[in-house]
Amino acid sequence: MSKLLLFSILVFITFTTVAQQKRVDLKGTVTSTTEEVVGVYVLNRTTEKGTITNLNGYFSIPVRVKDTLEFSAVQFTNKVVVVTETMLKTNNYIVPLYESVTTLNEVVVKPFNLSGDLSTDLNNLPLKPVVTGRTLGLPNQNVKILSSDERALYSSMSGGPILSLINAINGQTKLLKKRVERNHRYQKTMRVKRYYADSLFVNELKIEKDKIDLFMWYCEFKDDFQAVINTKDQLKIWAYLRKMSVEFRSKK
């Protein structure tokens, strides 16, 4: 009877030891209030196995009690934790990470004869001339680079009298001219859009961010839009956009 009891105890101890040595998947989420949490490297130092977090900061890695985990990324301060039984009992272990801030002990500017005053330093810098086609004396340095549509239009009109006549008759030249004109209008419209931050469209004009391009396209097809943007007066253009935003919102 004592032998049976001893055998039972040995079996129990063996199974307990095996259970403690068996690794299970620790599932958790890396969080941050300032930085993106995708691509954080999660390393089990004990097994030297690792994984990375997904777009939402989620990770899953095989561990057992007393394993050491390290969480690292360029934008965060490294964090090291030791696996506990409590961690293994959680369905989603939360790991908060904090932004990595690099502090410079000292910045030396004197070896470069810099004073810190931009107005003075700019005049003292030994600036070399910018290397361009003009400074090198290359031919055709002032030639404008044509877009693909502009090159197609040029080809349709410069392929000889017969080809030019054919393109004029079948409407190819007219079509390409309209396409080039449309692209020019679009480029001017996008240039106007870049005058102002998206937040101004959203907060001042009450245009949703994902509808800003649609709003600019709506303005582009107004008869007086080109005349207004040709003034290049940003105040006048903004006043026009403000007026058109009311009309645009009323058509939703």
BELLINTA-V574989 format. One record per residue. RES is the residue in three letters. SS is DSSP state (alpha for helix, beta for strand, coil for the rest). OMEGA is omega as a letter, one per 40 degrees, with the letter a starting at -180 (NA if undefined). BURIAL is # if it has 24 or more other C-alpha atoms within 12 Angstrom, else .. Layout:
res=RES ss=SS omega=OMEGA burial=BURIAL
res=RES ss=SS omega=OMEGA burial=BURIAL
This chain:
res=MET ss=coil omega=i burial=.
res=SER ss=alpha omega=i burial=.
res=LYS ss=alpha omega=i burial=.
res=LEU ss=alpha omega=i burial=.
res=LEU ss=alpha omega=i burial=.
res=LEU ss=alpha omega=i burial=.
res=PHE ss=alpha omega=a burial=.
res=SER ss=alpha omega=i burial=.
res=ILE ss=alpha omega=i burial=.
res=LEU ss=alpha omega=i burial=.
res=VAL ss=alpha omega=i burial=.
res=PHE ss=alpha omega=a burial=.
res=ILE ss=alpha omega=a burial=.
res=THR ss=alpha omega=a burial=.
res=PHE ss=alpha omega=i burial=.
res=THR ss=alpha omega=i burial=.
res=THR ss=alpha omega=i burial=.
res=VAL ss=alpha omega=a burial=.
res=ALA ss=alpha omega=i burial=.
res=GLN ss=alpha omega=a burial=.
res=GLN ss=alpha omega=a burial=.
res=LYS ss=coil omega=i burial=.
res=ARG ss=coil omega=i burial=.
res=VAL ss=beta omega=a burial=.
res=ASP ss=beta omega=i burial=.
res=LEU ss=beta omega=a burial=#
res=LYS ss=beta omega=a burial=#
res=GLY ss=beta omega=a burial=#
res=THR ss=beta omega=i burial=#
res=VAL ss=beta omega=a burial=#
res=THR ss=beta omega=i burial=#
res=SER ss=coil omega=i burial=.
res=THR ss=coil omega=a burial=.
res=THR ss=coil omega=a burial=.
res=GLU ss=coil omega=i burial=.
res=GLU ss=coil omega=a burial=.
res=VAL ss=coil omega=i burial=#
res=VAL ss=coil omega=i burial=#
res=GLY ss=coil omega=i burial=#
res=VAL ss=coil omega=a burial=#
res=TYR ss=beta omega=i burial=#
res=VAL ss=beta omega=a burial=#
res=LEU ss=beta omega=i burial=#
res=ASN ss=beta omega=a burial=#
res=ARG ss=coil omega=a burial=#
res=THR ss=coil omega=a burial=.
res=THR ss=coil omega=a burial=.
res=GLU ss=coil omega=i burial=.
res=LYS ss=beta omega=a burial=.
res=GLY ss=beta omega=i burial=#
res=THR ss=beta omega=i burial=#
res=ILE ss=beta omega=a burial=#
res=THR ss=coil omega=i burial=#
res=ASN ss=coil omega=a burial=.
res=LEU ss=coil omega=a burial=.
res=ASN ss=coil omega=i burial=.
res=GLY ss=coil omega=a burial=#
res=TYR ss=beta omega=i burial=#
res=PHE ss=beta omega=i burial=#
res=SER ss=beta omega=a burial=#
res=ILE ss=beta omega=i burial=#
res=PRO ss=beta omega=a burial=#
res=VAL ss=beta omega=i burial=#
res=ARG ss=coil omega=a burial=#
res=VAL ss=coil omega=i burial=#
res=LYS ss=coil omega=i burial=.
res=ASP ss=coil omega=i burial=#
res=THR ss=beta omega=i burial=#
res=LEU ss=beta omega=i burial=#
res=GLU ss=beta omega=i burial=#
res=PHE ss=beta omega=a burial=#
res=SER ss=beta omega=i burial=#
res=ALA ss=coil omega=a burial=#
res=VAL ss=coil omega=a burial=.
res=GLN ss=coil omega=a burial=.
res=PHE ss=beta omega=i burial=#
res=THR ss=coil omega=a burial=.
res=ASN ss=coil omega=i burial=.
res=LYS ss=beta omega=a burial=.
res=VAL ss=beta omega=i burial=.
res=VAL ss=beta omega=i burial=#
res=VAL ss=beta omega=a burial=.
res=VAL ss=coil omega=i burial=#
res=THR ss=coil omega=i burial=.
res=GLU ss=alpha omega=i burial=.
res=THR ss=alpha omega=i burial=.
res=MET ss=alpha omega=a burial=#
res=LEU ss=alpha omega=a burial=#
res=LYS ss=alpha omega=a burial=.
res=THR ss=coil omega=i burial=.
res=ASN ss=coil omega=a burial=.
res=ASN ss=coil omega=a burial=.
res=TYR ss=beta omega=a burial=#
res=ILE ss=beta omega=a burial=.
res=VAL ss=beta omega=i burial=#
res=PRO ss=beta omega=i burial=#
res=LEU ss=coil omega=a burial=#
res=TYR ss=coil omega=a burial=.
res=GLU ss=beta omega=i burial=.
res=SER ss=coil omega=a burial=.
res=VAL ss=coil omega=i burial=.
res=THR ss=coil omega=a burial=.
res=THR ss=coil omega=i burial=.
res=LEU ss=coil omega=i burial=.
res=ASN ss=coil omega=a burial=.
res=GLU ss=coil omega=i burial=.
res=VAL ss=coil omega=a burial=.
res=VAL ss=coil omega=a burial=.
res=VAL ss=coil omega=a burial=.
res=LYS ss=alpha omega=i burial=.
res=PRO ss=alpha omega=i burial=.
res=PHE ss=alpha omega=i burial=.
res=ASN ss=coil omega=i burial=.
res=LEU ss=coil omega=a burial=.
res=SER ss=coil omega=a burial=.
res=GLY ss=coil omega=i burial=.
res=ASP ss=coil omega=a burial=.
res=LEU ss=alpha omega=a burial=.
res=SER ss=alpha omega=i burial=.
res=THR ss=alpha omega=a burial=.
res=ASP ss=alpha omega=a burial=.
res=LEU ss=alpha omega=a burial=.
res=ASN ss=alpha omega=a burial=.
res=ASN ss=alpha omega=a burial=.
res=LEU ss=coil omega=i burial=.
res=PRO ss=coil omega=a burial=.
res=LEU ss=coil omega=i burial=.
res=LYS ss=coil omega=i burial=.
res=PRO ss=coil omega=i burial=.
res=VAL ss=coil omega=a burial=.
res=VAL ss=coil omega=i burial=.
res=THR ss=coil omega=i burial=.
res=GLY ss=coil omega=a burial=.
res=ARG ss=coil omega=a burial=.
res=THR ss=coil omega=i burial=.
res=LEU ss=coil omega=i burial=.
res=GLY ss=coil omega=a burial=.
res=LEU ss=coil omega=i burial=.
res=PRO ss=coil omega=i burial=.
res=ASN ss=coil omega=a burial=.
res=GLN ss=coil omega=a burial=.
res=ASN ss=coil omega=a burial=.
res=VAL ss=coil omega=i burial=.
res=LYS ss=coil omega=i burial=.
res=ILE ss=coil omega=a burial=.
res=LEU ss=coil omega=i burial=.
res=SER ss=coil omega=a burial=.
res=SER ss=alpha omega=i burial=.
res=ASP ss=alpha omega=i burial=.
res=GLU ss=alpha omega=i burial=#
res=ARG ss=alpha omega=i burial=.
res=ALA ss=alpha omega=i burial=.
res=LEU ss=alpha omega=i burial=#
res=TYR ss=alpha omega=a burial=.
res=SER ss=alpha omega=a burial=.
res=SER ss=alpha omega=a burial=#
res=MET ss=alpha omega=a burial=#
res=SER ss=coil omega=a burial=.
res=GLY ss=coil omega=a burial=.
res=GLY ss=coil omega=a burial=.
res=PRO ss=alpha omega=a burial=.
res=ILE ss=alpha omega=a burial=.
res=LEU ss=alpha omega=i burial=.
res=SER ss=alpha omega=i burial=.
res=LEU ss=alpha omega=i burial=.
res=ILE ss=alpha omega=a burial=.
res=ASN ss=alpha omega=i burial=#
res=ALA ss=alpha omega=a burial=.
res=ILE ss=alpha omega=a burial=.
res=ASN ss=coil omega=i burial=.
res=GLY ss=coil omega=a burial=.
res=GLN ss=alpha omega=a burial=.
res=THR ss=alpha omega=i burial=#
res=LYS ss=alpha omega=i burial=.
res=LEU ss=alpha omega=a burial=.
res=LEU ss=alpha omega=i burial=#
res=LYS ss=alpha omega=i burial=#
res=LYS ss=alpha omega=a burial=.
res=ARG ss=alpha omega=i burial=.
res=VAL ss=alpha omega=i burial=.
res=GLU ss=alpha omega=i burial=.
res=ARG ss=alpha omega=i burial=.
res=ASN ss=alpha omega=i burial=.
res=HIS ss=alpha omega=i burial=.
res=ARG ss=alpha omega=a burial=#
res=TYR ss=alpha omega=i burial=#
res=GLN ss=alpha omega=i burial=.
res=LYS ss=alpha omega=i burial=#
res=THR ss=alpha omega=i burial=#
res=MET ss=alpha omega=i burial=.
res=ARG ss=alpha omega=i burial=.
res=VAL ss=alpha omega=i burial=#
res=LYS ss=alpha omega=a burial=#
res=ARG ss=coil omega=i burial=.
res=TYR ss=coil omega=a burial=.
res=TYR ss=coil omega=i burial=.
res=ALA ss=coil omega=i burial=.
res=ASP ss=alpha omega=a burial=.
res=SER ss=alpha omega=i burial=.
res=LEU ss=alpha omega=i burial=.
res=PHE ss=alpha omega=a burial=#
res=VAL ss=alpha omega=a burial=.
res=ASN ss=alpha omega=a burial=.
res=GLU ss=coil omega=a burial=.
res=LEU ss=coil omega=i burial=#
res=LYS ss=coil omega=i burial=#
res=ILE ss=coil omega=i burial=#
res=GLU ss=coil omega=a burial=.
res=LYS ss=alpha omega=a burial=.
res=ASP ss=alpha omega=i burial=.
res=LYS ss=alpha omega=a burial=.
res=ILE ss=alpha omega=i burial=#
res=ASP ss=alpha omega=i burial=.
res=LEU ss=alpha omega=i burial=.
res=PHE ss=alpha omega=i burial=#
res=MET ss=alpha omega=i burial=#
res=TRP ss=alpha omega=i burial=#
res=TYR ss=alpha omega=i burial=.
res=CYS ss=alpha omega=a burial=#
res=GLU ss=alpha omega=a burial=#
res=PHE ss=coil omega=i burial=.
res=LYS ss=coil omega=a burial=.
res=ASP ss=coil omega=a burial=.
res=ASP ss=coil omega=a burial=.
res=PHE ss=alpha omega=a burial=#
res=GLN ss=alpha omega=i burial=#
res=ALA ss=alpha omega=a burial=.
res=VAL ss=alpha omega=a burial=#
res=ILE ss=alpha omega=i burial=#
res=ASN ss=coil omega=i burial=.
res=THR ss=coil omega=a burial=.
res=LYS ss=coil omega=i burial=.
res=ASP ss=coil omega=a burial=.
res=GLN ss=alpha omega=i burial=.
res=LEU ss=alpha omega=i burial=.
res=LYS ss=alpha omega=i burial=.
res=ILE ss=alpha omega=a burial=#
res=TRP ss=alpha omega=i burial=#
res=ALA ss=alpha omega=i burial=.
res=TYR ss=alpha omega=i burial=#
res=LEU ss=alpha omega=i burial=#
res=ARG ss=alpha omega=i burial=#
res=LYS ss=alpha omega=a burial=.
res=MET ss=alpha omega=a burial=#
res=SER ss=alpha omega=i burial=#
res=VAL ss=alpha omega=i burial=.
res=GLU ss=alpha omega=a burial=.
res=PHE ss=alpha omega=a burial=#
res=ARG ss=alpha omega=a burial=.
res=SER ss=alpha omega=a burial=.
res=LYS ss=coil omega=i burial=.
res=LYS ss=coil omega=NA burial=.
